[in-house]
């Protein structure tokens, strides 16, 4: 008769479910939440919870799952069912990423050898050279052209100076050498 009295107590049932081969802090791997674990296993969260309730998969606490223990238990479960399932793990993901990075580096190297890419320092050096050349030529304009344009109208002076600056900018935009703006050539009358 005492057997029936103790059978209905909630404490007895809870103790049976609490038995687990390992406690929450005894897992060797990382604890992952249900969503992450389900994604890594390639199953739904519902199926993950079902397998955990059946005791197929270890659960640390609440909805935390120990990784890689869950992966190993899931693979054993599938093998017992006659199925095989290759669960992606961190090493495989890292290797895939490394292969992708190496492929991208090889593509960049090949593009550079084909002349499709230029090292950034070459571009920076060329741009700096062109800017310095343009600056030097623009700074020469007033001193070189002022005496030659002294007896001209304001409109003529402005037109000649604008033409000189436009010629320099045009040459720069087309990759040609900038004409010597301070050459002292006599402007057209």
Residue pairs with C-beta under 8 A, 6 or more apart in sequence:
6 12
20 58
21 58
22 58
22 66
22 69
24 31
24 60
24 61
24 64
27 58
27 60
27 66
27 69
28 66
28 68
28 69
29 66
29 67
29 68
29 69
30 66
30 67
31 60
31 64
31 65
31 66
31 67
32 40
32 64
32 65
32 66
32 67
32 70
33 63
33 64
33 65
34 45
34 48
34 49
34 63
34 64
34 65
35 45
37 48
37 65
37 67
37 70
38 44
38 45
38 47
38 48
40 67
40 71
40 87
40 88
40 89
41 48
41 70
41 71
41 74
41 85
41 87
42 85
42 87
42 88
43 74
48 57
48 65
49 63
51 57
51 74
51 77
52 58
52 59
52 65
56 73
56 74
56 77
57 65
57 70
57 73
57 74
57 77
58 65
58 66
58 69
58 70
58 73
59 65
60 66
68 89
71 87
71 89
74 85
74 87
75 85
75 87
78 84
78 85
108 117
111 117
112 118
112 119
130 172
130 178
133 177
133 178
134 168
134 169
134 172
134 178
137 168
137 178
137 179
137 180
137 181
137 182
138 165
138 168
138 181
140 181
140 182
141 161
141 164
141 165
141 181
141 182
143 182
144 181
144 182
144 183
144 184
145 160
145 161
145 164
145 181
145 182
145 187
148 184
148 186
148 187
149 156
149 157
149 160
149 161
149 187
152 160
160 187
160 188
164 181
165 181
167 179
167 181
168 178
168 179
168 181
171 177
171 178
171 179
172 178
